[in-house]
């Protein structure tokens, strides 16, 4: 359990959300942190979307519910929930998602 963050959400949480809402939340997070790069690759009808920016988190605390490390008063997201919900939706849809930092790789999963 080292370096794990476990949430108590059921698979039916935000049942009406789909891929559009999940991607909206992810893109909003990247917009809030400034400039980012987007790469889209399609191979064998499978799309891979990669978003990168220069933000380097010191820990994984930004992934805890209610922890937002955004200091921009004009940020779209303020409560530290959107990206977590996005990964919950992607996992529910059996779509692979990951967060890579200089120190960590985050792999969402249900338990």
N, CA, C and O atoms as a printed pandas DataFrame, in Angstrom:
     atom_number atom_name residue_name chain_id  residue_number  x_coord  y_coord  z_coord
0              1         N          UNK        A               1    0.803   -1.208    0.000
1              2        CA          UNK        A               1    0.000    0.000    0.000
2              3         C          UNK        A               1    0.844    1.269    0.000
3              4         O          UNK        A               1    0.295    2.371   -0.007
4              5         N          UNK        A               2    2.131    1.137    0.008
5              6        CA          UNK        A               2    2.992    2.301   -0.020
6              7         C          UNK        A               2    2.724    3.109   -1.288
7              8         O          UNK        A               2    2.586    2.556   -2.380
8              9         N          UNK        A               3    2.653    4.425   -1.117
9             10        CA          UNK        A               3    2.421    5.344   -2.234
10            11         C          UNK        A               3    1.092    5.105   -2.943
11            12         O          UNK        A               3    0.974    5.381   -4.137
12            13         N          UNK        A               4    0.097    4.598   -2.230
13            14        CA          UNK        A               4   -1.233    4.428   -2.817
14            15         C          UNK        A               4   -2.189    5.430   -2.204
15            16         O          UNK        A               4   -2.111    5.743   -1.017
16            17         N          UNK        A               5   -3.084    5.921   -3.026
17            18        CA          UNK        A               5   -4.176    6.760   -2.560
18            19         C          UNK        A               5   -5.447    6.020   -2.945
19            20         O          UNK        A               5   -5.699    5.783   -4.126
20            21         N          UNK        A               6   -6.241    5.658   -1.958
21            22        CA          UNK        A               6   -7.470    4.900   -2.227
22            23         C          UNK        A               6   -8.684    5.761   -1.942
23            24         O          UNK        A               6   -8.782    6.394   -0.891
24            25         N          UNK        A               7   -9.604    5.777   -2.890
25            26        CA          UNK        A               7  -10.852    6.510   -2.737
26            27         C          UNK        A               7  -11.977    5.512   -2.540
27            28         O          UNK        A               7  -11.904    4.386   -3.031
28            29         N          UNK        A               8  -12.996    5.911   -1.839
29            30        CA          UNK        A               8  -14.136    5.036   -1.598
30            31         C          UNK        A               8  -15.287    5.287   -2.546
31            32         O          UNK        A               8  -16.433    5.367   -2.104
32            33         N          UNK        A               9  -15.023    5.412   -3.830
33            34        CA          UNK        A               9  -16.073    5.648   -4.813
34            35         C          UNK        A               9  -16.508    4.342   -5.453
35            36         O          UNK        A               9  -15.677    3.491   -5.770
36            37         N          UNK        A              10  -17.799    4.188   -5.640
37            38        CA          UNK        A              10  -18.303    3.045   -6.374
38            39         C          UNK        A              10  -18.203    3.302   -7.870
39            40         O          UNK        A              10  -18.087    4.448   -8.304
40            41         N          UNK        A              11  -18.249    2.251   -8.642
41            42        CA          UNK        A              11  -18.129    2.384  -10.100
42            43         C          UNK        A              11  -19.271    3.179  -10.711
43            44         O          UNK        A              11  -19.133    3.693  -11.821
44            45         N          UNK        A              12  -20.398    3.292  -10.014
45            46        CA          UNK        A              12  -21.541    4.018  -10.557
46            47         C          UNK        A              12  -21.545    5.500  -10.195
47            48         O          UNK        A              12  -22.463    6.222  -10.585
48            49         N          UNK        A              13  -20.538    5.968   -9.456
49            50        CA          UNK        A              13  -20.460    7.386   -9.115
50            51         C          UNK        A              13  -20.334    8.192  -10.401
51            52         O          UNK        A              13  -19.565    7.823  -11.289
52            53         N          UNK        A              14  -21.070    9.270  -10.511
53            54        CA          UNK        A              14  -21.121   10.093  -11.724
54            55         C          UNK        A              14  -21.511    9.248  -12.937
55            56         O          UNK        A              14  -20.880    9.310  -13.991
56            57         N          UNK        A              15  -22.539    8.479  -12.760
57            58        CA          UNK        A              15  -22.970    7.517  -13.774
58            59         C          UNK        A              15  -23.237    8.151  -15.138
59            60         O          UNK        A              15  -23.043    7.508  -16.170
60            61         N          UNK        A              16  -23.677    9.398  -15.145
61            62        CA          UNK        A              16  -23.999   10.056  -16.418
62            63         C          UNK        A              16  -22.761   10.587  -17.138
63            64         O          UNK        A              16  -22.853   11.021  -18.286
64            65         N          UNK        A              17  -21.616   10.556  -16.482
65            66        CA          UNK        A              17  -20.397   11.048  -17.117
66            67         C          UNK        A              17  -19.843   10.018  -18.081
67            68         O          UNK        A              17  -19.915    8.812  -17.848
68            69         N          UNK        A              18  -19.287   10.528  -19.173
69            70        CA          UNK        A              18  -18.643    9.680  -20.169
70            71         C          UNK        A              18  -17.298   10.266  -20.554
71            72         O          UNK        A              18  -16.721   11.070  -19.821
72            73         N          UNK        A              19  -16.815    9.859  -21.696
73            74        CA          UNK        A              19  -15.489   10.269  -22.161
74            75         C          UNK        A              19  -15.380   11.790  -22.310
75            76         O          UNK        A              19  -14.335   12.365  -22.005
76            77         N          UNK        A              20  -16.452   12.447  -22.779
77            78        CA          UNK        A              20  -16.399   13.904  -22.961
78            79         C          UNK        A              20  -16.163   14.625  -21.639
79            80         O          UNK        A              20  -15.339   15.537  -21.565
80            81         N          UNK        A              21  -16.875   14.226  -20.609
81            82        CA          UNK        A              21  -16.728   14.872  -19.308
82            83         C          UNK        A              21  -15.355   14.575  -18.708
83            84         O          UNK        A              21  -14.744   15.452  -18.097
84            85         N          UNK        A              22  -14.872   13.357  -18.876
85            86        CA          UNK        A              22  -13.551   13.006  -18.353
86            87         C          UNK        A              22  -12.469   13.836  -19.039
87            88         O          UNK        A              22  -11.604   14.403  -18.373
88            89         N          UNK        A              23  -12.516   13.907  -20.351
89            90        CA          UNK        A              23  -11.506   14.685  -21.078
90            91         C          UNK        A              23  -11.612   16.171  -20.753
91            92         O          UNK        A              23  -10.595   16.860  -20.666
92            93         N          UNK        A              24  -12.843   16.674  -20.573
93            94        CA          UNK        A              24  -13.029   18.080  -20.195
94            95         C          UNK        A              24  -12.271   18.376  -18.895
95            96         O          UNK        A              24  -11.564   19.379  -18.802
96            97         N          UNK        A              25  -12.421   17.510  -17.905
97            98        CA          UNK        A              25  -11.774   17.729  -16.618
98            99         C          UNK        A              25  -10.253   17.673  -16.731
99           100         O          UNK        A              25   -9.553   18.465  -16.100
100          101         N          UNK        A              26   -9.753   16.759  -17.516
101          102        CA          UNK        A              26   -8.298   16.649  -17.696
102          103         C          UNK        A              26   -7.752   17.889  -18.399
103          104         O          UNK        A              26   -6.753   18.461  -17.963
104          105         N          UNK        A              27   -8.406   18.308  -19.489
105          106        CA          UNK        A              27   -7.950   19.496  -20.205
106          107         C          UNK        A              27   -8.047   20.738  -19.333
107          108         O          UNK        A              27   -7.168   21.598  -19.399
108          109         N          UNK        A              28   -9.097   20.857  -18.514
109          110        CA          UNK        A              28   -9.218   22.009  -17.624
110          111         C          UNK        A              28   -8.049   22.079  -16.659
111          112         O          UNK        A              28   -7.542   23.164  -16.374
112          113         N          UNK        A              29   -7.615   20.934  -16.153
113          114        CA          UNK        A              29   -6.464   20.926  -15.256
114          115         C          UNK        A              29   -5.218   21.423  -15.967
115          116         O          UNK        A              29   -4.449   22.197  -15.397
116          117         N          UNK        A              30   -5.008   20.995  -17.190
117          118        CA          UNK        A              30   -3.832   21.451  -17.916
118          119         C          UNK        A              30   -3.924   22.933  -18.250
119          120         O          UNK        A              30   -2.915   23.636  -18.206
120          121         N          UNK        A              31   -5.112   23.417  -18.582
121          122        CA          UNK        A              31   -5.294   24.849  -18.840
122          123         C          UNK        A              31   -4.975   25.668  -17.594
123          124         O          UNK        A              31   -4.370   26.736  -17.683
124          125         N          UNK        A              32   -5.382   25.163  -16.434
125          126        CA          UNK        A              32   -5.146   25.885  -15.186
126          127         C          UNK        A              32   -3.663   26.015  -14.853
127          128         O          UNK        A              32   -3.264   26.962  -14.176
128          129         N          UNK        A              33   -2.855   25.089  -15.314
129          130        CA          UNK        A              33   -1.419   25.142  -15.020
130          131         C          UNK        A              33   -0.619   25.821  -16.120
131          132         O          UNK        A              33    0.612   25.814  -16.078
132          133         N          UNK        A              34   -1.286   26.403  -17.094
133          134        CA          UNK        A              34   -0.583   27.173  -18.115
134          135         C          UNK        A              34   -0.381   26.416  -19.407
135          136         O          UNK        A              34   -1.186   25.562  -19.781
136          137         N          UNK        A              35    0.705   26.739  -20.083
137          138        CA          UNK        A              35    0.994   26.149  -21.386
138          139         C          UNK        A              35    1.182   24.640  -21.271
139          140         O          UNK        A              35    1.753   24.139  -20.303
140          141         N          UNK        A              36    0.689   23.936  -22.275
141          142        CA          UNK        A              36    0.873   22.490  -22.324
142          143         C          UNK        A              36    0.991   22.056  -23.780
143          144         O          UNK        A              36    0.625   22.787  -24.701
144          145         N          UNK        A              37    1.506   20.861  -23.957
145          146        CA          UNK        A              37    1.612   20.289  -25.298
146          147         C          UNK        A              37    0.702   19.080  -25.390
147          148         O          UNK        A              37    0.555   18.317  -24.435
148          149         N          UNK        A              38    0.100   18.921  -26.543
149          150        CA          UNK        A              38   -0.806   17.803  -26.780
150          151         C          UNK        A              38   -0.285   16.983  -27.955
151          152         O          UNK        A              38    0.082   17.529  -28.995
152          153         N          UNK        A              39   -0.259   15.681  -27.774
153          154        CA          UNK        A              39    0.120   14.765  -28.848
154          155         C          UNK        A              39   -0.982   13.724  -28.976
155          156         O          UNK        A              39   -1.396   13.119  -27.987
156          157         N          UNK        A              40   -1.450   13.521  -30.194
157          158        CA          UNK        A              40   -2.472   12.500  -30.445
158          159         C          UNK        A              40   -1.912   11.539  -31.483
159          160         O          UNK        A              40   -1.502   11.942  -32.572
160          161         N          UNK        A              41   -1.903   10.269  -31.125
161          162        CA          UNK        A              41   -1.446    9.225  -32.044
162          163         C          UNK        A              41   -2.579    8.227  -32.224
163          164         O          UNK        A              41   -3.249    7.846  -31.264
164          165         N          UNK        A              42   -2.782    7.813  -33.461
165          166        CA          UNK        A              42   -3.812    6.811  -33.742
166          167         C          UNK        A              42   -3.143    5.646  -34.454
167          168         O          UNK        A              42   -2.502    5.808  -35.492
168          169         N          UNK        A              43   -3.312    4.462  -33.863
169          170        CA          UNK        A              43   -2.742    3.251  -34.448
170          171         C          UNK        A              43   -3.758    2.130  -34.272
171          172         O          UNK        A              43   -4.236    1.878  -33.167
172          173         N          UNK        A              44   -4.075    1.473  -35.356
173          174        CA          UNK        A              44   -5.060    0.377  -35.321
174          175         C          UNK        A              44   -6.370    0.814  -34.671
175          176         O          UNK        A              44   -6.961    0.081  -33.878
176          177         N          UNK        A              45   -6.809    2.019  -35.021
177          178        CA          UNK        A              45   -8.067    2.591  -34.517
178          179         C          UNK        A              45   -8.073    2.841  -33.012
179          180         O          UNK        A              45   -9.139    2.979  -32.413
180          181         N          UNK        A              46   -6.889    2.899  -32.395
181          182        CA          UNK        A              46   -6.762    3.215  -30.975
182          183         C          UNK        A              46   -6.046    4.558  -30.854
183          184         O          UNK        A              46   -4.931    4.730  -31.346
184          185         N          UNK        A              47   -6.703    5.500  -30.193
185          186        CA          UNK        A              47   -6.133    6.833  -30.020
186          187         C          UNK        A              47   -5.393    6.916  -28.686
187          188         O          UNK        A              47   -5.881    6.452  -27.656
188          189         N          UNK        A              48   -4.219    7.511  -28.731
189          190        CA          UNK        A              48   -3.451    7.800  -27.527
190          191         C          UNK        A              48   -3.284    9.306  -27.459
191          192         O          UNK        A              48   -2.746    9.923  -28.378
192          193         N          UNK        A              49   -3.751    9.897  -26.360
193          194        CA          UNK        A              49   -3.648   11.335  -26.159
194          195         C          UNK        A              49   -2.668   11.570  -25.029
195          196         O          UNK        A              49   -2.829   11.027  -23.936
196          197         N          UNK        A              50   -1.652   12.378  -25.288
197          198        CA          UNK        A              50   -0.669   12.726  -24.257
198          199         C          UNK        A              50   -0.677   14.234  -24.067
199          200         O          UNK        A              50   -0.604   14.994  -25.032
200          201         N          UNK        A              51   -0.768   14.653  -22.821
201          202        CA          UNK        A              51   -0.682   16.071  -22.475
202          203         C          UNK        A              51    0.513   16.241  -21.554
203          204         O          UNK        A              51    0.682   15.473  -20.606
204          205         N          UNK        A              52    1.340   17.236  -21.823
205          206        CA          UNK        A              52    2.507   17.494  -20.985
206          207         C          UNK        A              52    2.589   18.984  -20.674
207          208         O          UNK        A              52    2.180   19.827  -21.472
208          209         N          UNK        A              53    3.123   19.284  -19.506
209          210        CA          UNK        A              53    3.393   20.667  -19.132
210          211         C          UNK        A              53    4.651   20.687  -18.267
211          212         O          UNK        A              53    5.282   19.653  -18.047
212          213         N          UNK        A              54    5.002   21.863  -17.786
213          214        CA          UNK        A              54    6.244   22.002  -17.019
214          215         C          UNK        A              54    6.029   21.929  -15.514
215          216         O          UNK        A              54    6.988   22.073  -14.755
216          217         N          UNK        A              55    4.794   21.708  -15.061
217          218        CA          UNK        A              55    4.529   21.651  -13.625
218          219         C          UNK        A              55    5.123   20.369  -13.053
219          220         O          UNK        A              55    4.907   19.286  -13.597
220          221         N          UNK        A              56    5.861   20.487  -11.970
221          222        CA          UNK        A              56    6.481   19.338  -11.324
222          223         C          UNK        A              56    5.978   19.271   -9.880
223          224         O          UNK        A              56    6.418   20.051   -9.036
224          225         N          UNK        A              57    5.065   18.350   -9.596
225          226        CA          UNK        A              57    4.575   18.238   -8.218
226          227         C          UNK        A              57    5.661   17.674   -7.307
227          228         O          UNK        A              57    6.446   16.818   -7.716
228          229         N          UNK        A              58    5.696   18.158   -6.079
229          230        CA          UNK        A              58    6.678   17.666   -5.119
230          231         C          UNK        A              58    6.255   16.342   -4.503
231          232         O          UNK        A              58    7.089   15.584   -4.007
232          233         N          UNK        A              59    4.954   16.067   -4.536
233          234        CA          UNK        A              59    4.422   14.830   -3.962
234          235         C          UNK        A              59    3.143   14.476   -4.727
235          236         O          UNK        A              59    2.773   15.148   -5.689
236          237         N          UNK        A              60    2.490   13.426   -4.286
237          238        CA          UNK        A              60    1.214   13.047   -4.888
238          239         C          UNK        A              60    0.020   13.636   -4.135
239          240         O          UNK        A              60   -1.118   13.239   -4.384
240          241         N          UNK        A              61    0.259   14.566   -3.228
241          242        CA          UNK        A              61   -0.833   15.167   -2.463
242          243         C          UNK        A              61   -1.882   15.835   -3.344
243          244         O          UNK        A              61   -3.042   15.947   -2.947
244          245         N          UNK        A              62   -1.489   16.279   -4.529
245          246        CA          UNK        A              62   -2.458   16.912   -5.417
246          247         C          UNK        A              62   -3.551   15.930   -5.860
247          248         O          UNK        A              62   -4.582   16.353   -6.383
248          249         N          UNK        A              63   -3.338   14.640   -5.660
249          250        CA          UNK        A              63   -4.323   13.635   -6.043
250          251         C          UNK        A              63   -5.307   13.303   -4.927
251          252         O          UNK        A              63   -6.229   12.516   -5.141
252          253         N          UNK        A              64   -5.137   13.871   -3.766
253          254        CA          UNK        A              64   -6.089   13.648   -2.683
254          255         C          UNK        A              64   -7.310   14.533   -2.898
255          256         O          UNK        A              64   -7.184   15.678   -3.333
256          257         N          UNK        A              65   -8.492   14.001   -2.594
257          258        CA          UNK        A              65   -9.728   14.767   -2.763
258          259         C          UNK        A              65   -9.659   16.026   -1.909
259          260         O          UNK        A              65   -9.320   15.968   -0.727
260          261         N          UNK        A              66   -9.981   17.155   -2.512
261          262        CA          UNK        A              66   -9.974   18.427   -1.798
262          263         C          UNK        A              66   -8.623   19.115   -1.790
263          264         O          UNK        A              66   -8.518   20.258   -1.346
264          265         N          UNK        A              67   -7.594   18.448   -2.269
265          266        CA          UNK        A              67   -6.269   19.071   -2.339
266          267         C          UNK        A              67   -6.058   19.620   -3.736
267          268         O          UNK        A              67   -5.871   18.871   -4.695
268          269         N          UNK        A              68   -6.090   20.909   -3.833
269          270        CA          UNK        A              68   -5.781   21.558   -5.092
270          271         C          UNK        A              68   -4.531   22.389   -4.867
271          272         O          UNK        A              68   -4.445   23.124   -3.883
272          273         N          UNK        A              69   -3.579   22.284   -5.750
273          274        CA          UNK        A              69   -2.355   23.062   -5.617
274          275         C          UNK        A              69   -2.337   24.209   -6.615
275          276         O          UNK        A              69   -1.279   24.692   -7.016
276          277         N          UNK        A              70   -3.532   24.633   -7.004
277          278        CA          UNK        A              70   -3.636   25.743   -7.945
278          279         C          UNK        A              70   -3.664   27.046   -7.166
279          280         O          UNK        A              70   -4.479   27.224   -6.261
280          281         N          UNK        A              71   -2.780   27.942   -7.519
281          282        CA          UNK        A              71   -2.703   29.225   -6.842
282          283         C          UNK        A              71   -3.235   30.348   -7.726
283          284         O          UNK        A              71   -3.174   31.520   -7.356
284          285         N          UNK        A              72   -3.747   29.990   -8.875
285          286        CA          UNK        A              72   -4.298   30.947   -9.826
286          287         C          UNK        A              72   -5.763   31.223   -9.456
287          288         O          UNK        A              72   -6.595   30.316   -9.492
288          289         N          UNK        A              73   -6.067   32.457   -9.107
289          290        CA          UNK        A              73   -7.438   32.800   -8.726
290          291         C          UNK        A              73   -8.421   32.649   -9.877
291          292         O          UNK        A              73   -9.624   32.526   -9.650
292          293         N          UNK        A              74   -7.926   32.657  -11.109
293          294        CA          UNK        A              74   -8.783   32.506  -12.282
294          295         C          UNK        A              74   -8.858   31.061  -12.777
295          296         O          UNK        A              74   -9.393   30.803  -13.855
296          297         N          UNK        A              75   -8.339   30.141  -12.013
297          298        CA          UNK        A              75   -8.332   28.738  -12.429
298          299         C          UNK        A              75   -9.762   28.238  -12.591
299          300         O          UNK        A              75  -10.664   28.642  -11.856
300          301         N          UNK        A              76   -9.953   27.354  -13.562
301          302        CA          UNK        A              76  -11.267   26.759  -13.808
302          303         C          UNK        A              76  -11.636   25.862  -12.633
303          304         O          UNK        A              76  -12.735   25.962  -12.088
304          305         N          UNK        A              77  -10.724   24.996  -12.250
305          306        CA          UNK        A              77  -10.960   24.091  -11.128
306          307         C          UNK        A              77  -10.362   24.651   -9.851
307          308         O          UNK        A              77   -9.288   25.253   -9.871
308          309         N          UNK        A              78  -11.054   24.453   -8.749
309          310        CA          UNK        A              78  -10.575   25.014   -7.499
310          311         C          UNK        A              78  -10.593   24.017   -6.347
311          312         O          UNK        A              78   -9.968   24.264   -5.315
312          313         N          UNK        A              79  -11.284   22.916   -6.498
313          314        CA          UNK        A              79  -11.508   22.028   -5.370
314          315         C          UNK        A              79  -10.690   20.742   -5.400
315          316         O          UNK        A              79  -10.754   19.954   -4.457
316          317         N          UNK        A              80   -9.937   20.516   -6.443
317          318        CA          UNK        A              80   -9.089   19.331   -6.492
318          319         C          UNK        A              80   -9.850   18.040   -6.715
319          320         O          UNK        A              80   -9.438   16.986   -6.230
320          321         N          UNK        A              81  -10.956   18.108   -7.443
321          322        CA          UNK        A              81  -11.769   16.910   -7.657
322          323         C          UNK        A              81  -11.817   16.450   -9.109
323          324         O          UNK        A              81  -11.903   15.248   -9.362
324          325         N          UNK        A              82  -11.763   17.358  -10.055
325          326        CA          UNK        A              82  -12.033   17.045  -11.455
326          327         C          UNK        A              82  -11.162   15.964  -12.057
327          328         O          UNK        A              82  -11.669   15.023  -12.668
328          329         N          UNK        A              83   -9.859   16.089  -11.890
329          330        CA          UNK        A              83   -8.984   15.101  -12.524
330          331         C          UNK        A              83   -9.157   13.726  -11.890
331          332         O          UNK        A              83   -9.011   12.707  -12.564
332          333         N          UNK        A              84   -9.470   13.695  -10.588
333          334        CA          UNK        A              84   -9.708   12.403   -9.930
334          335         C          UNK        A              84  -10.963   11.748  -10.489
335          336         O          UNK        A              84  -10.996   10.539  -10.717
336          337         N          UNK        A              85  -11.984   12.550  -10.705
337          338        CA          UNK        A              85  -13.231   12.025  -11.261
338          339         C          UNK        A              85  -13.013   11.573  -12.708
339          340         O          UNK        A              85  -13.590   10.578  -13.148
340          341         N          UNK        A              86  -12.191   12.301  -13.432
341          342        CA          UNK        A              86  -11.905   11.926  -14.819
342          343         C          UNK        A              86  -11.267   10.547  -14.881
343          344         O          UNK        A              86  -11.643    9.726  -15.718
344          345         N          UNK        A              87  -10.322   10.289  -14.018
345          346        CA          UNK        A              87   -9.656    8.987  -14.037
346          347         C          UNK        A              87  -10.579    7.876  -13.557
347          348         O          UNK        A              87  -10.449    6.735  -14.000
348          349         N          UNK        A              88  -11.505    8.187  -12.664
349          350        CA          UNK        A              88  -12.520    7.219  -12.256
350          351         C          UNK        A              88  -13.375    6.825  -13.464
351          352         O          UNK        A              88  -13.661    5.645  -13.671
352          353         N          UNK        A              89  -13.778    7.813  -14.251
353          354        CA          UNK        A              89  -14.610    7.558  -15.430
354          355         C          UNK        A              89  -13.829    6.743  -16.460
355          356         O          UNK        A              89  -14.347    5.766  -16.999
356          357         N          UNK        A              90  -12.601    7.134  -16.732
357          358        CA          UNK        A              90  -11.800    6.399  -17.718
358          359         C          UNK        A              90  -11.585    4.954  -17.286
359          360         O          UNK        A              90  -11.649    4.041  -18.109
360          361         N          UNK        A              91  -11.334    4.748  -16.010
361          362        CA          UNK        A              91  -11.145    3.386  -15.502
362          363         C          UNK        A              91  -12.431    2.579  -15.648
363          364         O          UNK        A              91  -12.398    1.406  -16.019
364          365         N          UNK        A              92  -13.554    3.209  -15.356
365          366        CA          UNK        A              92  -14.845    2.526  -15.485
366          367         C          UNK        A              92  -15.108    2.116  -16.937
367          368         O          UNK        A              92  -15.741    1.093  -17.199
368          369         N          UNK        A              93  -14.617    2.923  -17.867
369          370        CA          UNK        A              93  -14.811    2.642  -19.291
370          371         C          UNK        A              93  -13.731    1.712  -19.848
371          372         O          UNK        A              93  -13.678    1.472  -21.054
372          373         N          UNK        A              94  -12.880    1.194  -18.978
373          374        CA          UNK        A              94  -11.765    0.323  -19.376
374          375         C          UNK        A              94  -10.799    1.006  -20.339
375          376         O          UNK        A              94  -10.250    0.368  -21.238
376          377         N          UNK        A              95  -10.598    2.294  -20.145
377          378        CA          UNK        A              95   -9.631    3.051  -20.929
378          379         C          UNK        A              95   -8.398    3.281  -20.071
379          380         O          UNK        A              95   -8.511    3.690  -18.915
380          381         N          UNK        A              96   -7.234    3.024  -20.621
381          382        CA          UNK        A              96   -5.996    3.180  -19.867
382          383         C          UNK        A              96   -5.704    4.663  -19.656
383          384         O          UNK        A              96   -5.851    5.469  -20.575
384          385         N          UNK        A              97   -5.297    5.008  -18.461
385          386        CA          UNK        A              97   -4.893    6.376  -18.160
386          387         C          UNK        A              97   -3.749    6.327  -17.164
387          388         O          UNK        A              97   -3.666    5.417  -16.338
388          389         N          UNK        A              98   -2.878    7.304  -17.249
389          390        CA          UNK        A              98   -1.713    7.357  -16.375
390          391         C          UNK        A              98   -1.326    8.812  -16.175
391          392         O          UNK        A              98   -1.578    9.669  -17.023
392          393         N          UNK        A              99   -0.713    9.063  -15.043
393          394        CA          UNK        A              99   -0.075   10.355  -14.798
394          395         C          UNK        A              99    1.399   10.044  -14.553
395          396         O          UNK        A              99    1.740    9.244  -13.682
396          397         N          UNK        A             100    2.259   10.682  -15.326
397          398        CA          UNK        A             100    3.700   10.535  -15.157
398          399         C          UNK        A             100    4.260   11.844  -14.606
399          400         O          UNK        A             100    4.002   12.913  -15.159
400          401         N          UNK        A             101    5.015   11.762  -13.530
401          402        CA          UNK        A             101    5.758   12.914  -13.040
402          403         C          UNK        A             101    7.226   12.520  -13.050
403          404         O          UNK        A             101    7.573   11.398  -13.420
404          405         N          UNK        A             102    8.075   13.433  -12.647
405          406        CA          UNK        A             102    9.503   13.102  -12.622
406          407         C          UNK        A             102    9.818   12.028  -11.583
407          408         O          UNK        A             102   10.847   11.357  -11.672
408          409         N          UNK        A             103    8.924   11.863  -10.586
409          410        CA          UNK        A             103    9.171   10.893   -9.519
410          411         C          UNK        A             103    8.185    9.728   -9.496
411          412         O          UNK        A             103    8.495    8.673   -8.942
412          413         N          UNK        A             104    7.009    9.899  -10.086
413          414        CA          UNK        A             104    5.930    8.930   -9.899
414          415         C          UNK        A             104    5.250    8.554  -11.206
415          416         O          UNK        A             104    5.274    9.295  -12.189
416          417         N          UNK        A             105    4.644    7.376  -11.178
417          418        CA          UNK        A             105    3.692    6.964  -12.215
418          419         C          UNK        A             105    2.410    6.603  -11.468
419          420         O          UNK        A             105    2.426    5.751  -10.579
420          421         N          UNK        A             106    1.329    7.235  -11.820
421          422        CA          UNK        A             106    0.043    7.003  -11.157
422          423         C          UNK        A             106   -0.817    6.167  -12.071
423          424         O          UNK        A             106   -1.043    6.522  -13.228
424          425         N          UNK        A             107   -1.297    5.050  -11.545
425          426        CA          UNK        A             107   -2.130    4.110  -12.301
426          427         C          UNK        A             107   -3.477    3.981  -11.596
427          428         O          UNK        A             107   -3.568    3.301  -10.574
428          429         N          UNK        A             108   -4.520    4.617  -12.119
429          430        CA          UNK        A             108   -5.841    4.468  -11.480
430          431         C          UNK        A             108   -6.361    3.048  -11.602
431          432         O          UNK        A             108   -6.148    2.384  -12.618
432          433         N          UNK        A             109   -7.051    2.578  -10.553
433          434        CA          UNK        A             109   -7.671    1.261  -10.613
434          435         C          UNK        A             109   -8.739    1.171   -9.541
435          436         O          UNK        A             109   -8.696    1.876   -8.532
436          437         N          UNK        A             110   -9.702    0.286   -9.781
437          438        CA          UNK        A             110  -10.715   -0.014   -8.770
438          439         C          UNK        A             110  -10.179   -1.112   -7.881
439          440         O          UNK        A             110   -9.417   -1.965   -8.336
440          441         N          UNK        A             111  -10.564   -1.102   -6.635
441          442        CA          UNK        A             111  -10.158   -2.158   -5.714
442          443         C          UNK        A             111  -11.367   -2.646   -4.958
443          444         O          UNK        A             111  -11.252   -3.542   -4.122
